[in-house]
Amino acid sequence: MDHAVNSDQDFAGGNRGLVGRRATLESLEHSLTQLQATGTPRVVLVTGDPGVGKTALLGEFADKARARDAVVATGRAGASLGTSLGAFADAFDEQRELVRTVLADWPRERRELMTRILRGEHARHDVAAAEGQPGRRVVHELVEALARPSLVLILDDLHLADPDSLDLLAGLLRRPPRARFLAVLGYRDRQTPERLRTAVHGRSERIALDHLPLTPLSEQDVDLLLTGTTALYRKELYRRSGGNPGYLRMLRTERSAEARAGILDELVPLAPPVRRTVQAAAIIGCEFDAELLTRLLEEPETAVLAALGELVHRDIVRPVAAGHHFVFRHPVVHRAIYDAGDLAWRVEMHARAEEALRDRGASAIERAPHVEQCIRFAESEAVDLLCTAARSVAATEPARAAAWFRTALRVLPRGSGLAVPRARLQTELARALADRGRLREARELVHEALRVLPREPAADHAEAVVLAATVQRMLGAREETEVMLRRELDDLPSQDEVVAAALKCQLAAGQLYTACHDGSAVRWTEEALEVAGRTGRRALQGSCLSLLALIEAAEGGGRTGTGRLAEAVRILDGMLDDELAGSLDAALWIGWSEILGCAWDDALRHFRKAVDFATRTGHLLYLPHLLVGQSYALFARGELSEARIAAEHAVHLTEDAECLEGVINAHAMQALVDVARGRTDRALEAALTATVHPRHSASNWKEAMALRILAEARLASGDHEGCLAVVSEAGGPDLPTADAGSRPVWYEMLTRAELSAERYARAAYWAARAASADPCGAMAELARAQVLTHTDPGQALGPAERAVAGLESSGRVLDALRARIVLGVALWHQDRFDDAARELKAAGAALDQCGAVPLARAARQERRRLAARAPRARGPIGGSDILPALTSRERQIADLVGEGLTNRLIARRLHIAEKTVEMHLSRVFAKLGVSNRAAVAAVITREPPGWATPRPA
């Protein structure tokens, strides 16, 4: 039976039918419509690969046909394997009451013949009769009797049908009954029996034929099925499944008995020797060769090849090249068959495979999967082989390496003479686990190893310390990590300069996560860089250069003038996969250096390269951090949809909360994207998650960034006081832990918060702080322009134009579009009404395209206000007498009424009770002298563009 994924039951829920099969279902329904309208018999072929969804589709169509008063008979050839005429017997059994009624009026001889045929109790001459006279006639007569008003005969899995069923089908199609008769035939086109082809091609000219081949689902269909998961997870499952819904389901639950059942059903009709052949092939692997399989089975090659021919015919395995090489049709098929094998038999087969591969001179990587399954305690040669294989794949397959190291460690004795080898093995396993993101387990292992490892040779001990430092820093134990590194460096013999360089690089990296700015990070890194360059340690050299570039960019407001970034990029770009595996931290630092320098395209290129490698190989240690960097670059460029995908996947990868830094970064980035997209509630939740960990104030620039995003989320929700309160957690107005490039961004945000509170003097203070942090910088100009639109509108045009020019030249698309809204307001105050309207229209359209819902709405609101207001003398915003004495909250509510929101929606937007909205609105009515909401909206839209009140997202 072919298994499709039904979204109602298996995945997303909801009454949406079969995802991706709506057009095919409509074609089937059209065939039924044609049958009922014309009476012409029809045949519809529904074909496709295993798991593509034929059975589920046919079941759905059967329900549709019944709803249209057709008599429906559905049968599966696979339901009664070994039974002659099994497909027809199964189909007519569904209508047994109706069949019994029809047969009751038949003559005894014909009734008994039909009964024997349908029960499978007939002799061979009865089957022959069914093809001739009178057998074919009684089958036709039964079909004609059932087809009142119409009969839909659905026969599934016909690739498994017995010859008698196919011969009977051929007779029906060659001389069709005189009835409204629709036959829907489902089968795997790769396994089409010759009899079935002959039956279809030999049909009567009276029968109309349709062929509906089922293809894999599209990536968009898979997204619908997997609603509630991250986009990158869906993309990976789509890649692995090839869009096949059956494989998709098994990939999600591949070790469950239910998931394996459909695959194992395919083995039922196999003869025992063929079944044993496919199970032995599964021992070898997803891909295998006939020669090795023959060695395992200890059977003649001709017998093995004959069995493989049967497996190819049934599409369980497929040839991959000329000769004796084969592959299971999909990895989930291989896994299901392997898991179903008897444990003792599997161990014996793995031992045979290992022996055969050893005789062939196979590599450790080829032999390790078999050694892993049959290794015995204290087999030192097998332990060495597993370790050799694990080291060979650690860079590109850390999960596989971890499994082999773990097996080797499990069988290695704990005797005193093996304590140090065990400790070294624990360190290697810890590194593989860390690469997989298993930080706590890695920390326990490496600490246990450090208690045993001797100080000499120094490299072994220091290497374990560097690993422990990396893991502990990710877990948030920064002070403990620095103490450990300093002690190791102090105890190191002076001649071990390469080891010392690695320790210094780690110490410097730790300084990125503290508020320390004493220059020690630069000194340590420069010392390590000199050693790395002199000794030809390219990976260490790249790490040092990228670290120095990031320090320069963070302290210099994005400026890196020493050429170190370019040199680091040259090294990174030239790395192959094996080198990149140990330099993902360098890729991370390079990407953030480029972000701080507004080199968005370069940053995206490096983040994408590193994310692709980490995803493809399963290196999860730095993947969430790389995704956050990628998301930030996409966000700045206005690509919010892609930024959301990357941020959500980063959050998904940090769900186990092992990596504190990862939790902070991922949730902060998700919050920033959600603010821009108008999902304020979700943004607040994510921002609080990013900043909930115990602290008195931010201790580094990443935590400061998380706090800034929390403040932005509060401002977007209308809580300007909550936004301003975050400043104290960031260290006060000087923002000591924020990087230099972020301080103007902070101050511009605080300017907007004070403007929302109508505190123009305080807004001007923050705008001045922005200018002092970055004189003539674009964010400082934007802050100044926004203040001037409220206090001296005639002077706002120059700063607004400079803000737009500066932000556009630096590639900050979203901020530039936000500045264009301010520019539109400034142009209006210069009586350049057409220019203002064009500016706001263009900004709104661009923001809509980005998906920046609140900013797009703000642009449209300003444009409507400008269009509604006749030219007249203008003063500072907020000075009009059209809205006499409205409080800030009343003005908020009036604005939202102008947008068309109901009281309930306004209450939800502002996080207040609905009765509170009603109270404020009654006061608005009284102050404006109006009696309904439409009048309030009319007054609001006649007002000049206002930035003086909160604009809840």
Secondary structure, 3 states (H helix, E strand, C coil): CCCCCCCCCCCCCCCCCCCCCHHHHHHHHHHHHHHHHHCCCEEEEEECCCCCCHHHHHHHHHHHHHHCCCEEEEEEHHHHCCCCCHHHHHHHHCCHHHHHHHHHCCCHHHHHHHHHHHHCCCCHHHHHHHHCCCHHHHHHHHHHHHCCCCEEEEEECHHHCCHHHHHHHHHHHHCCCCCCEEEEEEECHHHCCHHHHHHHHCCCCCCEEEEEECCCCCHHHHHHHCCCCCHHHHHHHHHHHCCCHHHHHHHHCCCCHHHHHHHHHCCCCCCHHHHHHHHHHHHHCCEEEHHHHHHHHCCCHHHHHHHHHHHHHCCCEEEEECCCEEEECCHHHHHHHHHCCCHHHHHHHHHHHHHHHHHHCCCHHHHHHHHHHHCCCCCHHHHHHHHHHHHHHCCCCHHHHHHHHHHHHHHCCCCHHHHHHHHHHHHHHHHHHHHCCCHHHHHHHHHHHHCCCCCCCHHHHHHHHHHHHHHHHHHCCHHHHHHHHHHHHHHCCCCCHHHHHHHHHHHHHHHCCCCCCCCHHHHHHHHHHHHHHHHCCHHHHHHHHHHHHHHHHHHCCCCCCCCHHHHHHHHHHCCCHHHHCCCHHHHHHHHHHHHHCCCHHHHHHHHHHHHHHHHHHCCCCCHHHHHHHHHHHHHHCCCHHHHHHHHHHHHHHCCCCCCHHHHHHHHHHHHHHHHHHCCHHHHHHHHHHHHCCCCCCCCCHHHHHHHHHHHHHHHHCCCHHHHHHHHHHCCCCCCCCCCCCCHHHHHHHHHHHHHHCCCHHHHHHHHHHHHHHCCCCHHHHHHHHHHHHHHCHHHCHHHHHHHHHHHHHCCCHHHHHHHHHHHHHHHHHCCCHHHHHHHHHHHHHHHHHHCCHHHHHHHHHHHHHHHHCCCCCCCCCCCCCCCCCCCHHHHHHHHHHHCCCCHHHHHHHHCCCHHHHHHHHHHHHHHHCCCCHHHHHHHHHHCCCCCCCCCCC
